[in-house]
Amino acid sequence: MSSAIEPFVINVPDSQLEDLQTRLSMARFPVELALSPGQEWSYGTPEQKVRELVHHWRTTFDWRKIESEINAQLPQFVTEVDSGGEDHGRLKVHFVHRRSSRMDAIPLLFIHGWPGNFLEVSKIIAQLVEPTNAQDPAFHVVAPSLPGYCFSEASTKPGLDLKVTAYMFNELMNKLRYKSYIAQGGDWGAMLIRGLAIWHPERCKGVHTNMFVTHPPTPLRSPFKLFKLIVGFLGLAVGWPIWYSAEELEPLKNVQQFVDEETGYLELQSRKPQTLAYGLTDSPVGLLGWMYEKLHGWTDDYPWTNDEILTWVMLYWIPGPVGSVRYYKESVRVTDWRTYCLKTWSPVPMGVSVFPKELFVPPHDWAEMVGPVIFYKRHKSGGHFAAWERPNQLIDDIQRFTEKLLPSYWSGVDSAVGTR
């Protein structure tokens, strides 16, 4: 591939779809457990749920229709991007890019995570690019697929981690001729926008996240916040929480339970991803079971349709999921840039949206340990996939954050609008 930016449409070969149907027809299912009502998911994805989805996959699901709808809705492109070193060279990056007609529009880099994908931007892109209310900020939206995810190329060498990805996405924005931009993300996207704020503050002028995570305060790092936390829990125990509300303290009590019961995927993907990848690459049913557990458990009772679930699974099945699971080892076990991004200060202004069913919901002032917080909002519903579950709330939060950011953004930007 040349260095040009080329239009891209999804067009899965018929042979791959035929192979998928063959594999689905040969699927073997584990014996279902007789579990008490309310405990159906305690051992993982229920066999009956997977059977129903596989039946739909084989008989009703129309990938060609879905494929056509995605291509019609989202303008997609691919281009080679420098990875910042010899190890990975130049890699193909797939991305959505839609420009606003507004002259005052701000470039917005939207970054997904796992088991998400670029399609998450589809529910928010229209109102971000051309807002109904002309007084709201408008954006040129760029939504890349992470390296090794969907239609972005995976490296054949180890070491493609958060820092390399941040470099690549910053280079992508440069290639699109955006001198400065703001970034939004959850899951891996949340870590990456923090990385952009730390490593590329000269171009990344603001970050907004719907999954803020940081290390808790310690005696050496924010001792007063640690004191507030201890006193807050003592107050909560007697029904009189101090400094922090019960709404902020209760989720912290559940963190250890989440770590103990819900992070098996993290251990596997971050330790021996290649071993796991054989099963996920060879079995579409295995991949479905692996992903569906998180789609179900990480949302706030979102009513997933069968087509939605299978579309998300297909976006991993088509290219193969090995790059996506390997990403955990590179960024957690090898370099641990994740921890670095969670506790390193950056002067780049930050906005935080809190959805109650997010994996981690720290108190409001913990964000101040890693950067200046200019926007913070707690919502009454919503989970891990905010752009998919609560698109209107996320759109509004991004716009309100940007309104607060605008004076400092424009003061440091000569020309934020690309000419491509």
N, C-alpha and C positions, 0 to 999 in steps of 0.2 A: 504494500500500500504506500502511496506517496504521502507527502506531508499535507496534501489538500484535505479540506473538510468536505466530506461526501455525504449526500442524502442516503438514508438507510430505511429500508422497509423490511419488516419481518416476513419471511417466506420460508417456512420449514419444509424441507423436502418431503414428498409423499412417502418415500422409502422410510423416513424416520417415524412418520405417523403410523405406517403399517407395522413397523417393528414394535412400536408402543402397544398397538392393539394385540399383537401376538404375545407380548410379555404380560399384559393384563389378563388375557385369556388363560394363561398358565399360572396365575397367582396362587400361592399357598398362604393360608391364613392360620394364625395361632389359635389354639383352643381358647374360647372366651371364658373368663372367670365369672362366677356367680357372686357379684358384689352387691352390697346393700345400696338402696336408693341414696343418691347423693355422693356415692363413692365410686361411681363408674369410671372416673378419670384418675383415680388414685394410683393405678398401676401403669398409667400411660394411655395412649389413644385406644378407645374401646374398639374391639373387633367389629361389632355390628355397625358402628359409624363408618369404619373404613370399607366394609362390604357395600354399604349403601352408596358411598362415593365412587367406588370402583365400578359398580353397576351403572351409575350415571355416566362415568367416564367412557365406558364401553358402548353404551346404547344411545345416549342423548347429547352429551357434550360435543359441541361443534367448534373445534379449534379454528377452522378456517373462518368462521364468522367472527370469533373473538379476535383473531389475527387482523382481519380487515378493519374491525372497529378501532383497535389500537393504532393501526397505521393511519386511519382517517383522523383520529382525535389528536394524536401527538406527533409533531414534526420531529423526526429522529435523524441523527447524523452519526458518523463515525470518523475518527481521525487518529493519526498517530501522535502520541504525546511523549515527550522526553521524561524519563523516570529519574533523572538527576544523577545517574551513575552508570558504570559499565555493566553492572550485574544484570540489569533488566533491559537496558537500552531503551528503545522506543516501543511503546505498546499501544495497541489499538484501544481506544476508549469510545464506548457507545454513550450517547447522551441525547436528551430531549432539549430543544432550544426554541423558545418562542419569544419574539421581541414585541414590546408594546409599541403602540403608535404615539405614545406620549413622549414629548421631548425631555420631560423631567423624570423619566423612568430610571430606576436604579437597578443595576444588575444584581440578581439574587441567585446564589448557588444553593440548590436544594439537594441534600445528600441523604440517601436511604441507609438502612442497615440490614440485618439478618433477622428473620427470614423474609424481609421486605424486598422491594425492588423499585425500579424507576416509575412503575405504574402508580405508585402512591401519589405522585404529583398530579395525576389526572383529575382529581376531584377539586383541586385548588388552583390550578394554573389559569383558568379562564378569568376568574375574579382578581387574581394577582396581576395579570397582564393588562386587562382592560376592566378596571373596577367600575361597577354600576354607578357609584357615587364619585363624581369627578374630583371631589375634595380628598378622596383617599389616595395614598401613595400608589404608584404603579411600578411594575417591575418588568425587566427583561429576565425571563426565567431560564436557568440552565440546570438540568437534572441528570447528572451522569450515573451510569451503572458502575459500581465499585469494581476494581480489577478482579477478574475471575468470576464476576457475577453477570448473569444474563448474557449480553452480547459484547461485553468488554473482555479483552484478552487477558488470560491468566499468564503469569510468568512461569517459565519452566525451571527457574532457579529459586532457592529459598531466599527469604529476606524482604519480600514485598509487604511492608508493614504500614502502619498508620503514617509514619513520617514520609515514606516514599509516596503514599497515596496523596497526602496533603500537597506535596511538591507537584505531583502530576495534575491535580485539580487546579492548583494555582496557575500552572502552565497552560491548562486548558482555557481558563478565563483570559489569560494573556493572549492566547492564540485567537480567541474570539474578539480581541481588541477592547476588552474591558479593563481600563486602567485600575479601577477600584471596584469593590463589590461588597455585599454583605452575604452571610451564609446562614443556612438554617438546616437543622438536622436532629434526628433522634437515633437511638441505638448507636451503631458505628458512626452514623452521621453526627451524633452528639460529640463523640470523641474527636472526629475529624475537624469539626468547626472549631473546637478548642485548639487543636493542633494548628489550624490556619491562623488563629488569633495569636498563638505563641510564636510560630515559625515564620509567618508571613504577614505581620501587622502593617507593613507598608502598603499592602493592597487590600487585605481583608479589614474593612473598617467597622464592622459590627457583626455580632453573632446572636442568633436566637435559637433556643433549644426547647424541645418539648420533653426531654429526658435529661434533666440536670443531675449529674452524679459527681460527688467529690468525696474525698476521704474525710472522716469525721474529725472534729477538733481534738487536739492533743495538748498536754501541758506545755509543749514547746511551740506548737502551732495553734494559735488562737486559744490561749488558756481561758480567757473570759468566756468564750463561747462554750468551752467544755464545762465551766462552772455553771453557766446558765442551763446547760443540758441536764446536769446532775440535779440541780435544784428543780428544774421542770419536771423530771421524772418523780422526784420525791413529792412534789405537789400533786402530780397526777395520781399517785398512789392513794392519796387521801381525798381526792376529788377536787383539788384546788390547784390546777396547773399554773405555774408562774413563768412569765416571759414567753414561753411557747404555748400555743393553744393545744388542746387535746387533739384537734384535727391534725396538727403537725407532729405530735409525739406518738400517737398510736401507730402510724406506719413504721416508725423506727423499731417498735417492739416486734414487728413481723420480719425484719430483715434477716435475722438468724434462721428463722424457719424457711425463708426463701432460699437462703444459701444451702441449708441442709437438704431440702426436698426438691428444689427446682433448678439446680445448676448442673445436673448430670450432663446435659448437652454441652455445657461450657468446658467441663473437664475432658470429655471425649474429643471435642473439636480442637481444643487447645493443646492436647498432649499427643494423640496419635491420629491425626486427621486422615492420613492416607489409609489406615486400616478401616476406619469408618466409611471412607469414600467408596470402597469396593461395593458394599451393600447398597449405598444410596445411588451409585452410578448404574448398577446393574438392575435394580428393582424399582420400578415406578411406584409400586405399592409401599415399599420400604421408605422411599422418599416422602410419599404422601403421609404415612404414619408419623414420620419424624417431624415434618413441618406442621401438620394439622394440630398436634398437641399444643404448639406455641400459638397458633392462630386462635385457638379456642381459649387457652389459659391466660393469654396476655391482653385480652380485650375486655371491655366492660359490657359483657353480654351483647356484643355486636352480633346482629343477625346475619352471619355469613350465608351467602347462597352457595349452592354446590358449584355453580360456574365460577364464582369468585375464588373459592378455595382451589379448584383445579387449575384456574388460570395462573395463580401464584405458583403452584407446584410446577406447572409447565415451564414457567420462566426459569426454573432451576433445572428441570429435566432436559430441556432442549440442548443447552450447552454442556450439561453435566455439572454436578455440584461440587466437584473437588476443590476448585479455586476458592469457593465461598467458605468451606469448612477449614481449609488450610489457613485462611486469613486469621483465624483465631490464634493458631500457634505462633504465627509471625509476630502478631501484635501484643500477645499476652505472655507467652513463655520464652520467646527468643529475645525480643528487645524490650518488652513491657512498656512500650510507649503509652499504653492505656493508662497505667498508673501515673506516668509523667504528665499526661494531659489532664488528669483528675486533680492534681495538686499544685500545678505551676501557675503563677500569677501572670496575667497579661493585661495591659492597659486598654485593650480593645473593649468598647462598651458591649454589654451583654443583656439579652432579654431572656426571661424564663417563663414558660407556661407549664403549669402543674396540673396533670390529670390524675385523679385519685387512684386509678387502677394501673398506673405506671409501675414498673418493676421496683424502682426506688423513688421515694418521695421525701427528700431531706427538708429540714426547716428553711424558711425563707432566707435567713441571713447567712446560711452556710455558703451560698453562692458568692457572697462578698469576700470570701477567703481567696478566690482565684481571679477576681476581676470586678470592675465597676458595674453594678447592676442598675440599669436605667428603666427597666420594665420587669414587672413580676405580677403574675395573675394565677390564682388557683381556681380551677373549675370544679363543678359538682359532679361531673360524670366524664367518662372517657378513659382510655387505656393507652397501651404501648404504641398503637398505630394511629396517632392523632390525625394525620392528614386523611386517613381512610375512614376512621370512626367518627370524628368530629371536625369535618373540613371547614365549616363556617366559623367555628370558634377559633381554629388555628389561623385562618385567613385574617380575622379581625385582630388577633394578637400580633401577627406579623406586621400588619398595617399600623397598629398603635405603637409598637416598638419602633418602627421606622420613623414615625412622626417625631418621637422623642430624640431619635438619632440624627435627624436631618441637619440641624445646624452644624454639628461637628462633622458630619459626613461631607457636606458640600464645602466646608471651610478648608478641608484638606485634599480636595479633588479638583484638578484642573478641568478634566473632561472624563466623566464616568461612562459615557455612552459610546459603545463601539460603532464602527463605521462599516462593518462587514455587510 
